[in-house]
Amino acid sequence: MRTWLLPEYVEDILPAEAARIERLRRTILDLFAVHGYQLVMPPLLEYVDSLLTGTGHDLDLRTFKLVDQLSGRMLGVRADITPQVARIDAHLLNRSGVTRLCYAGSVLHTVPSELNRTREPLQIGAEVYGHKGVESDIEVQRLMMQAMAASGISEAHLDLGHVAIFRTLVRRAKIGGAQESELFRAMQLKDVPALRALTKKLDNTTREALAALPDLYGGREVLSAAAKRLPGYPEIRDALKDLKRLSDALCDVAKIRFDLAELRGYHYHSGVVFAAYAQGWSNALARGGRYDEVGKAFGRARAATGFSMDLRELASARPNGGAKPGVLAPYKPNDATLQKRIAALRARGEIVIVDLPGHAGTRRELGCNRALVRRAGTWTIAKGVV
């Protein structure tokens, strides 16, 4: 067995990619900071009881578990940072007003979330707690699109859905348990024949409404069609109004599409769900939604909405965002003039690499395309690579 091989869907991050990821991480966190989002750093491990509180149905199978050698209790390696941030808001910060938090760190999945995805995403995201209105949904979605733009991704489009529509239909029809799970799976696959087979014993209104949801995908015309094809329950009317307000508020930063059969995180989200896509990428580059029920699971009900992104995925969308070339300096530790020149260059953001004695590599291998040379008694930068 080759001992240097890594598990499937787990990879090293080499210098060029690491430079792109780190520069992007700093850019996005700085963007969050100027919008008033405070950084938190939850632990990689928690007791499973806490880690899966309020989200167990969706995250349980994606979470690696192990036994704590100190307490004998079951630990989990986080598969999503959002529940941890909700715990911090509920129990550690304990604020009564609106709280804006952000985070960045590794998560681990037992299996890839999508085809060709890593099992160790670098998750970065932002959350708003303590506000129930659609205004906070608008804020986090606008911030998400700004983060996409800061990543160099242009012409992104935003998919909007609302889990309350499906949830209202099944609850009004008193559907639960195994039947609800089967309907959920068929809806995710947009399998209309399966939906009709599963709902043949239901009343005609519910049956036709559930069968209509997979077809309600597209532009603003979807909202008009939904108002005609879905029952006029107050919960559904409110959901459609929220989607319209979001579309009106965000049309200047993204092309908007609606998908009323989107139920991602159905047992986790409680309202609007959204995802950002870009041309050339089959997977969503950012996802989020409203999850007002999570705080309740921690003993302190707090409205919440937010989003997350995978820094590795974002960085791969901007291949030219790596570290800039450096300047090679000779090894002369006793040359005070040279050392001052190196310090001055580094202070203004230049990468300066000292060429250690006996080094046989080239400037290109060191990532340098210039060198410090002494000319007429002055240390100056000469261009070129040897």
MARPARO-844999 format. One line per field, with one value per residue (C-alpha): residue number from 0; x, y, z; residue in one letter. Coordinates in pm, 1 decimal. Example, Ala and Ser with C-alpha at 12.3 -4.5 7.8 and 13.67 -1.06 7.14 Angstrom:
<recs>
nr: (0 | 1)
x: (1230.0 | 1367.0)
y: (-450.0 | -106.0)
z: (780.0 | 714.0)
rest: (a | s)
</recs>
This chain:
<recs>
nr: (0 | 1 | 2 | 3 | 4 | 5 | 6 | 7 | 8 | 9 | 10 | 11 | 12 | 13 | 14 | 15 | 16 | 17 | 18 | 19 | 20 | 21 | 22 | 23 | 24 | 25 | 26 | 27 | 28 | 29 | 30 | 31 | 32 | 33 | 34 | 35 | 36 | 37 | 38 | 39 | 40 | 41 | 42 | 43 | 44 | 45 | 46 | 47 | 48 | 49 | 50 | 51 | 52 | 53 | 54 | 55 | 56 | 57 | 58 | 59 | 60 | 61 | 62 | 63 | 64 | 65 | 66 | 67 | 68 | 69 | 70 | 71 | 72 | 73 | 74 | 75 | 76 | 77 | 78 | 79 | 80 | 81 | 82 | 83 | 84 | 85 | 86 | 87 | 88 | 89 | 90 | 91 | 92 | 93 | 94 | 95 | 96 | 97 | 98 | 99 | 100 | 101 | 102 | 103 | 104 | 105 | 106 | 107 | 108 | 109 | 110 | 111 | 112 | 113 | 114 | 115 | 116 | 117 | 118 | 119 | 120 | 121 | 122 | 123 | 124 | 125 | 126 | 127 | 128 | 129 | 130 | 131 | 132 | 133 | 134 | 135 | 136 | 137 | 138 | 139 | 140 | 141 | 142 | 143 | 144 | 145 | 146 | 147 | 148 | 149 | 150 | 151 | 152 | 153 | 154 | 155 | 156 | 157 | 158 | 159 | 160 | 161 | 162 | 163 | 164 | 165 | 166 | 167 | 168 | 169 | 170 | 171 | 172 | 173 | 174 | 175 | 176 | 177 | 178 | 179 | 180 | 181 | 182 | 183 | 184 | 185 | 186 | 187 | 188 | 189 | 190 | 191 | 192 | 193 | 194 | 195 | 196 | 197 | 198 | 199 | 200 | 201 | 202 | 203 | 204 | 205 | 206 | 207 | 208 | 209 | 210 | 211 | 212 | 213 | 214 | 215 | 216 | 217 | 218 | 219 | 220 | 221 | 222 | 223 | 224 | 225 | 226 | 227 | 228 | 229 | 230 | 231 | 232 | 233 | 234 | 235 | 236 | 237 | 238 | 239 | 240 | 241 | 242 | 243 | 244 | 245 | 246 | 247 | 248 | 249 | 250 | 251 | 252 | 253 | 254 | 255 | 256 | 257 | 258 | 259 | 260 | 261 | 262 | 263 | 264 | 265 | 266 | 267 | 268 | 269 | 270 | 271 | 272 | 273 | 274 | 275 | 276 | 277 | 278 | 279 | 280 | 281 | 282 | 283 | 284 | 285 | 286 | 287 | 288 | 289 | 290 | 291 | 292 | 293 | 294 | 295 | 296 | 297 | 298 | 299 | 300 | 301 | 302 | 303 | 304 | 305 | 306 | 307 | 308 | 309 | 310 | 311 | 312 | 313 | 314 | 315 | 316 | 317 | 318 | 319 | 320 | 321 | 322 | 323 | 324 | 325 | 326 | 327 | 328 | 329 | 330 | 331 | 332 | 333 | 334 | 335 | 336 | 337 | 338 | 339 | 340 | 341 | 342 | 343 | 344 | 345 | 346 | 347 | 348 | 349 | 350 | 351 | 352 | 353 | 354 | 355 | 356 | 357 | 358 | 359 | 360 | 361 | 362 | 363 | 364 | 365 | 366 | 367 | 368 | 369 | 370 | 371 | 372 | 373 | 374 | 375 | 376 | 377 | 378 | 379 | 380 | 381 | 382 | 383 | 384 | 385)
x: (0.0 | 125.8 | 132.1 | 125.6 | -211.1 | -509.6 | -869.3 | -1103.2 | -1234.3 | -975.7 | -689.7 | -388.6 | -399.2 | -74.2 | 90.4 | -75.3 | -425.1 | -358.5 | -255.6 | -577.8 | -791.1 | -623.1 | -645.1 | -1010.9 | -1079.3 | -934.3 | -1127.4 | -1461.7 | -1410.8 | -1316.3 | -1637.4 | -1838.1 | -1663.0 | -1749.6 | -2114.0 | -2106.5 | -2064.1 | -1851.4 | -1618.6 | -1660.7 | -1448.8 | -1637.4 | -1444.6 | -1393.5 | -1532.8 | -1843.2 | -2058.3 | -2296.7 | -2595.1 | -2509.7 | -2372.9 | -2687.7 | -2944.1 | -3224.8 | -3067.3 | -3006.9 | -3226.7 | -3027.8 | -2675.2 | -2660.6 | -2549.7 | -2298.5 | -2126.1 | -1815.5 | -1848.7 | -1594.9 | -1576.2 | -1419.9 | -1139.7 | -1183.3 | -1558.9 | -1666.4 | -1932.4 | -1987.3 | -1819.6 | -1891.1 | -1667.4 | -1872.2 | -2029.6 | -2172.6 | -2068.6 | -2410.1 | -2561.2 | -2254.4 | -2298.6 | -2665.3 | -2552.4 | -2309.0 | -2584.0 | -2831.2 | -2610.2 | -2285.3 | -2369.0 | -2728.2 | -2818.1 | -3177.3 | -3143.1 | -3020.2 | -2684.0 | -2465.7 | -2202.4 | -1963.4 | -1720.6 | -1462.5 | -1323.6 | -1300.7 | -1592.6 | -1586.6 | -1843.7 | -1875.0 | -1958.6 | -1928.0 | -2230.8 | -2234.5 | -2051.6 | -1680.5 | -1698.0 | -1437.0 | -1530.0 | -1342.4 | -1493.8 | -1358.8 | -1683.7 | -1728.2 | -2056.9 | -2261.4 | -2576.3 | -2829.2 | -3008.1 | -3303.9 | -3492.1 | -3800.8 | -3871.4 | -3783.4 | -3549.2 | -3281.5 | -3323.3 | -3260.4 | -2952.3 | -2785.2 | -2864.7 | -2727.8 | -2417.4 | -2381.7 | -2393.6 | -2135.8 | -1908.9 | -1951.0 | -1855.3 | -1554.6 | -1449.5 | -1438.1 | -1758.1 | -1972.8 | -2318.9 | -2427.6 | -2793.1 | -2996.3 | -3245.8 | -3520.4 | -3758.4 | -3973.1 | -4012.6 | -4332.7 | -4524.0 | -4465.6 | -4487.1 | -4825.6 | -4966.8 | -4863.8 | -4970.8 | -5308.6 | -5365.1 | -5249.0 | -4966.9 | -4679.6 | -4430.7 | -4328.0 | -4566.7 | -4423.0 | -4070.8 | -4168.9 | -4329.9 | -4018.7 | -3791.3 | -4018.5 | -4031.5 | -3653.5 | -3632.8 | -3915.8 | -4077.8 | -4434.9 | -4558.9 | -4434.9 | -4601.3 | -4933.3 | -4903.8 | -4825.0 | -5113.3 | -5389.3 | -5585.1 | -5560.5 | -5814.7 | -5796.6 | -5672.0 | -5369.0 | -5296.0 | -5291.8 | -5093.4 | -4816.4 | -4798.7 | -4771.0 | -4467.5 | -4198.9 | -4329.5 | -4313.1 | -3957.4 | -3838.7 | -3865.1 | -4118.1 | -4398.9 | -4366.0 | -4515.3 | -4822.4 | -4863.8 | -4825.9 | -5094.6 | -5334.5 | -5236.7 | -5184.3 | -5454.8 | -5503.7 | -5388.5 | -5255.3 | -4916.2 | -4873.2 | -4985.8 | -4733.6 | -4456.4 | -4526.1 | -4529.6 | -4188.7 | -4046.4 | -4176.3 | -4022.6 | -3689.9 | -3700.3 | -3780.9 | -3499.5 | -3228.9 | -3288.3 | -3004.7 | -2739.9 | -2848.9 | -3071.2 | -3356.0 | -3512.0 | -3773.9 | -3789.5 | -4091.0 | -3998.6 | -3660.2 | -3667.3 | -3299.0 | -3266.7 | -3639.9 | -3600.4 | -3357.2 | -3488.2 | -3819.5 | -3880.2 | -3695.2 | -3413.6 | -3171.8 | -2867.2 | -2627.4 | -2502.0 | -2261.6 | -2209.4 | -1979.1 | -2051.9 | -2306.1 | -2300.2 | -2426.4 | -2140.5 | -2333.8 | -2642.5 | -2854.9 | -3196.8 | -3406.2 | -3391.6 | -3596.6 | -3643.8 | -3277.7 | -3258.6 | -3566.3 | -3382.5 | -3113.4 | -3375.0 | -3387.6 | -3601.4 | -3429.3 | -3520.2 | -3223.2 | -3117.3 | -2779.5 | -2566.1 | -2242.8 | -1990.5 | -1699.4 | -1378.7 | -1213.5 | -1495.4 | -1488.5 | -1110.4 | -1121.2 | -1352.0 | -1075.5 | -756.3 | -554.8 | -599.7 | -281.5 | 16.6 | 206.2 | 570.6 | 838.9 | 1181.9 | 1493.1 | 1744.2 | 2101.5 | 2200.2 | 2388.6 | 2266.4 | 2538.0 | 2459.8 | 2249.8 | 2157.9 | 2027.7 | 1830.4 | 1662.0 | 1576.7 | 1423.2 | 1222.7 | 1092.7 | 980.3 | 802.7 | 633.9 | 469.3 | 347.5 | 622.3 | 722.5 | 1098.8 | 1269.2 | 1625.4 | 1839.4 | 1993.2 | 2355.2 | 2397.0 | 2054.9 | 2062.3 | 1712.4 | 1606.0 | 1419.8 | 1121.4 | 1110.3 | 1105.6 | 823.5 | 1043.3 | 1061.4 | 1290.3 | 1606.0 | 1772.1 | 2111.7 | 2371.3 | 2434.0 | 2641.8 | 2628.1 | 2245.9 | 2028.4 | 1781.9 | 1528.6 | 1627.3 | 1363.8 | 1398.7 | 1417.5 | 1722.4)
y: (0.0 | 345.9 | 531.6 | 874.4 | 819.6 | 1010.0 | 884.7 | 924.5 | 1277.6 | 1421.3 | 1621.2 | 1828.8 | 2198.1 | 2291.5 | 2637.6 | 2800.7 | 2692.4 | 2764.9 | 3119.9 | 3171.2 | 3032.8 | 3241.2 | 3565.0 | 3493.3 | 3410.2 | 3744.6 | 3933.1 | 3780.4 | 3813.6 | 4178.3 | 4221.8 | 4065.9 | 4285.2 | 4616.0 | 4503.0 | 4453.8 | 4074.1 | 3956.5 | 3658.8 | 3347.4 | 3031.4 | 2721.2 | 2400.6 | 2124.9 | 1864.2 | 1870.5 | 1620.1 | 1473.5 | 1567.2 | 1934.1 | 1919.9 | 1767.7 | 1947.4 | 2074.4 | 1942.8 | 1573.8 | 1437.8 | 1621.1 | 1608.1 | 1281.9 | 1061.2 | 1321.6 | 1346.8 | 1147.0 | 1014.9 | 892.5 | 817.8 | 1075.6 | 901.2 | 1141.7 | 1126.3 | 815.5 | 1022.1 | 1029.3 | 1314.8 | 1440.9 | 1616.9 | 1908.2 | 1868.2 | 2220.3 | 2523.5 | 2691.9 | 2491.4 | 2573.6 | 2944.2 | 2912.0 | 2754.5 | 3042.3 | 3297.5 | 3115.7 | 3028.6 | 3226.8 | 3569.5 | 3566.4 | 3897.0 | 4015.4 | 4222.6 | 4151.9 | 3972.6 | 3937.0 | 3662.5 | 3512.5 | 3220.8 | 3035.5 | 2686.3 | 2325.3 | 2083.4 | 1708.9 | 1493.3 | 1115.3 | 1123.1 | 1404.6 | 1633.2 | 1634.7 | 1469.2 | 1560.3 | 1757.2 | 1719.6 | 1563.0 | 1844.6 | 2175.2 | 2502.6 | 2663.6 | 3038.3 | 3205.7 | 3472.8 | 3462.7 | 3713.4 | 3624.0 | 3791.8 | 3927.4 | 3758.9 | 3986.2 | 3941.5 | 4240.7 | 4021.9 | 3764.2 | 4043.0 | 4153.7 | 3813.1 | 3731.3 | 4065.1 | 4004.7 | 3657.0 | 3799.5 | 4063.5 | 3786.3 | 3606.9 | 3925.7 | 3974.6 | 3620.9 | 3726.2 | 3546.5 | 3754.4 | 3698.1 | 3473.6 | 3386.2 | 3324.6 | 3040.0 | 3107.2 | 2862.1 | 2842.5 | 2524.4 | 2657.8 | 2587.2 | 2210.4 | 2199.2 | 2373.4 | 2132.6 | 1819.3 | 1956.1 | 2076.2 | 1726.1 | 1572.8 | 1383.0 | 1268.1 | 995.8 | 762.8 | 914.2 | 1261.7 | 1123.3 | 949.9 | 1268.2 | 1463.0 | 1227.0 | 1233.1 | 1613.7 | 1640.7 | 1420.0 | 1618.8 | 1282.9 | 1382.3 | 1024.0 | 915.1 | 1215.8 | 1129.6 | 768.6 | 869.9 | 1122.0 | 930.1 | 888.8 | 1255.6 | 1525.1 | 1671.7 | 2014.5 | 1873.8 | 1617.8 | 1875.9 | 2126.9 | 1878.4 | 1762.1 | 2125.2 | 2217.8 | 2053.9 | 2255.1 | 2584.4 | 2667.5 | 2972.0 | 3351.4 | 3588.2 | 3422.0 | 3132.3 | 3343.7 | 3428.9 | 3065.3 | 2951.4 | 3192.1 | 3032.1 | 2666.8 | 2643.7 | 2668.6 | 3011.2 | 2914.2 | 3214.1 | 3045.3 | 2994.2 | 3349.7 | 3485.6 | 3269.0 | 3394.4 | 3754.2 | 3701.5 | 3558.4 | 3854.9 | 4102.5 | 3921.2 | 3926.5 | 4298.2 | 4378.3 | 4163.0 | 4194.3 | 4450.2 | 4204.2 | 3874.4 | 3707.0 | 3557.1 | 3215.3 | 3041.5 | 2670.8 | 2590.4 | 2220.9 | 2295.7 | 2139.9 | 2124.4 | 2117.7 | 2061.3 | 1945.6 | 2230.1 | 2537.6 | 2698.3 | 2952.0 | 3093.7 | 2879.4 | 3004.3 | 2905.3 | 3095.2 | 2950.0 | 3071.7 | 2982.1 | 2683.9 | 2539.4 | 2262.2 | 2284.9 | 2575.8 | 2801.5 | 2931.9 | 2817.0 | 2943.3 | 2996.0 | 3084.0 | 2845.3 | 2992.9 | 2653.2 | 2588.4 | 2834.5 | 2675.1 | 2341.7 | 2511.4 | 2634.8 | 2991.3 | 3053.5 | 3304.9 | 3388.7 | 3328.6 | 3347.2 | 3301.5 | 3139.6 | 2949.0 | 2886.4 | 2650.5 | 2851.4 | 2574.2 | 2580.5 | 2959.4 | 2970.4 | 2720.3 | 2961.7 | 3224.6 | 3040.6 | 3359.7 | 3474.7 | 3323.9 | 3485.8 | 3752.4 | 3687.9 | 3770.7 | 3934.6 | 3723.4 | 3876.0 | 3754.7 | 3606.5 | 3891.7 | 3909.5 | 4161.2 | 4407.7 | 4664.4 | 4855.8 | 4539.2 | 4440.0 | 4781.9 | 4754.6 | 4408.0 | 4532.2 | 4832.3 | 4612.1 | 4369.5 | 4657.8 | 4768.3 | 4415.5 | 4280.6 | 3916.1 | 3901.9 | 3561.7 | 3533.3 | 3298.5 | 3068.6 | 2954.1 | 2636.3 | 2662.8 | 2513.9 | 2612.2 | 2887.6 | 3208.4 | 3058.5 | 2764.2 | 3011.3 | 3207.5 | 3508.2 | 3705.8 | 3980.4 | 4005.4 | 4257.5 | 4351.3 | 4605.4 | 4875.0 | 5185.8 | 5117.7 | 5090.1 | 4782.4 | 4794.4 | 4554.3 | 4392.8 | 4220.6 | 3881.1 | 3514.9 | 3287.8)
z: (0.0 | -89.1 | 240.4 | 76.7 | -90.8 | 47.5 | 87.2 | -206.3 | -261.2 | -20.1 | -173.9 | -76.8 | -165.5 | -340.4 | -334.7 | -637.5 | -536.1 | -168.8 | -261.1 | -459.6 | -175.2 | 94.7 | -104.8 | -170.9 | 194.6 | 301.3 | 33.8 | 129.5 | 505.7 | 455.0 | 254.2 | 538.0 | 794.6 | 625.2 | 623.3 | 1000.3 | 1017.6 | 1309.7 | 1267.9 | 1485.8 | 1487.0 | 1610.6 | 1690.2 | 1435.1 | 1681.8 | 1898.8 | 2078.8 | 1824.0 | 2041.9 | 1998.5 | 1645.5 | 1497.3 | 1712.8 | 1493.0 | 1172.0 | 1240.6 | 962.8 | 695.0 | 837.2 | 1032.8 | 742.8 | 622.9 | 962.8 | 1059.3 | 1415.1 | 1669.3 | 2040.7 | 2271.8 | 2464.5 | 2757.6 | 2815.1 | 2626.4 | 2447.8 | 2072.9 | 1887.9 | 1538.5 | 1288.3 | 1161.7 | 819.3 | 826.6 | 1032.0 | 1027.0 | 1318.2 | 1526.6 | 1461.0 | 1559.5 | 1888.5 | 1947.2 | 1886.1 | 2110.3 | 2408.0 | 2407.3 | 2268.1 | 2396.3 | 2230.1 | 2201.8 | 1885.2 | 1533.3 | 1522.2 | 1212.6 | 1220.5 | 964.5 | 957.8 | 748.2 | 803.6 | 692.2 | 710.8 | 645.6 | 465.4 | 475.0 | 103.3 | -154.7 | -153.9 | -534.8 | -823.3 | -837.3 | -510.0 | -238.4 | 95.4 | 271.9 | 157.5 | 291.3 | 398.8 | 426.8 | 503.4 | 677.8 | 892.3 | 1028.5 | 1353.1 | 1519.7 | 1217.3 | 1067.8 | 772.4 | 408.8 | 444.1 | 606.7 | 328.8 | 79.4 | 273.7 | 286.5 | -76.0 | -194.1 | 17.6 | -135.4 | -487.9 | -390.1 | -261.0 | -593.4 | -778.0 | -549.4 | -647.0 | -1011.1 | -1107.2 | -1339.1 | -1483.4 | -1196.9 | -1164.4 | -851.7 | -806.6 | -550.9 | -386.1 | -73.2 | 131.1 | 293.6 | -28.2 | -25.3 | 353.4 | 352.8 | 95.8 | 287.3 | 624.9 | 497.9 | 355.4 | 688.0 | 517.0 | 734.5 | 806.2 | 524.8 | 270.3 | 322.3 | 278.4 | -45.3 | -176.5 | -80.6 | -276.1 | -582.1 | -567.8 | -555.5 | -865.2 | -1027.9 | -1101.3 | -1190.6 | -1262.4 | -919.0 | -758.8 | -922.5 | -811.9 | -453.3 | -438.0 | -615.1 | -288.6 | -194.1 | -272.4 | -621.7 | -505.8 | -324.8 | -596.8 | -876.7 | -671.6 | -587.1 | -949.5 | -1062.7 | -849.7 | -1072.9 | -1369.7 | -1180.9 | -1283.4 | -1475.8 | -1469.0 | -1313.6 | -1505.5 | -1258.1 | -979.7 | -1186.6 | -1288.7 | -926.9 | -810.1 | -1061.2 | -1020.7 | -644.2 | -375.7 | -222.2 | 126.7 | 324.3 | 373.6 | -1.8 | -81.8 | 170.0 | 24.0 | -329.1 | -203.3 | -39.6 | -361.5 | -559.8 | -314.6 | -335.7 | -713.0 | -721.5 | -476.5 | -633.9 | -1007.3 | -1031.3 | -903.9 | -1060.6 | -1312.8 | -1109.6 | -1161.8 | -951.0 | -864.2 | -647.9 | -627.9 | -468.3 | -120.2 | -35.4 | 341.2 | 380.0 | 741.8 | 808.9 | 626.9 | 711.7 | 435.4 | 137.3 | -7.0 | -268.9 | -471.5 | -698.8 | -1027.2 | -1294.3 | -1656.2 | -1698.5 | -1353.2 | -1308.0 | -927.7 | -721.3 | -611.5 | -309.2 | -120.3 | 162.8 | 310.0 | 612.0 | 907.0 | 1190.0 | 1360.4 | 1446.9 | 1736.2 | 1891.4 | 1904.2 | 2113.7 | 2359.9 | 2227.4 | 1920.5 | 1692.3 | 1334.9 | 1106.8 | 744.3 | 579.5 | 312.3 | 265.6 | -13.0 | -75.0 | -108.2 | -310.1 | -562.7 | -582.8 | -620.8 | -906.8 | -1089.0 | -1093.1 | -1198.2 | -1238.2 | -882.4 | -737.0 | -568.6 | -759.2 | -861.5 | -610.8 | -598.6 | -536.1 | -293.9 | -236.1 | 98.5 | 267.7 | 630.4 | 727.1 | 450.7 | 638.6 | 321.3 | 155.6 | 464.4 | 477.1 | 107.3 | 162.5 | 461.2 | 264.5 | -25.8 | 205.4 | 389.7 | 66.0 | -10.3 | -235.4 | -198.6 | -136.5 | -116.2 | 10.3 | -199.8 | 63.7 | 16.3 | -185.8 | -344.7 | -694.4 | -810.3 | -1046.2 | -983.2 | -1164.7 | -921.1 | -633.3 | -795.2 | -876.9 | -1199.2 | -1067.3 | -858.0 | -629.4 | -773.4 | -663.7 | -922.7 | -861.0 | -488.3 | -478.5 | -447.3 | -739.1 | -889.5 | -1218.5 | -1430.1 | -1589.3 | -1485.7 | -1486.5)
rest: (m | r | t | w | l | l | p | e | y | v | e | d | i | l | p | a | e | a | a | r | i | e | r | l | r | r | t | i | l | d | l | f | a | v | h | g | y | q | l | v | m | p | p | l | l | e | y | v | d | s | l | l | t | g | t | g | h | d | l | d | l | r | t | f | k | l | v | d | q | l | s | g | r | m | l | g | v | r | a | d | i | t | p | q | v | a | r | i | d | a | h | l | l | n | r | s | g | v | t | r | l | c | y | a | g | s | v | l | h | t | v | p | s | e | l | n | r | t | r | e | p | l | q | i | g | a | e | v | y | g | h | k | g | v | e | s | d | i | e | v | q | r | l | m | m | q | a | m | a | a | s | g | i | s | e | a | h | l | d | l | g | h | v | a | i | f | r | t | l | v | r | r | a | k | i | g | g | a | q | e | s | e | l | f | r | a | m | q | l | k | d | v | p | a | l | r | a | l | t | k | k | l | d | n | t | t | r | e | a | l | a | a | l | p | d | l | y | g | g | r | e | v | l | s | a | a | a | k | r | l | p | g | y | p | e | i | r | d | a | l | k | d | l | k | r | l | s | d | a | l | c | d | v | a | k | i | r | f | d | l | a | e | l | r | g | y | h | y | h | s | g | v | v | f | a | a | y | a | q | g | w | s | n | a | l | a | r | g | g | r | y | d | e | v | g | k | a | f | g | r | a | r | a | a | t | g | f | s | m | d | l | r | e | l | a | s | a | r | p | n | g | g | a | k | p | g | v | l | a | p | y | k | p | n | d | a | t | l | q | k | r | i | a | a | l | r | a | r | g | e | i | v | i | v | d | l | p | g | h | a | g | t | r | r | e | l | g | c | n | r | a | l | v | r | r | a | g | t | w | t | i | a | k | g | v | v)
</recs>
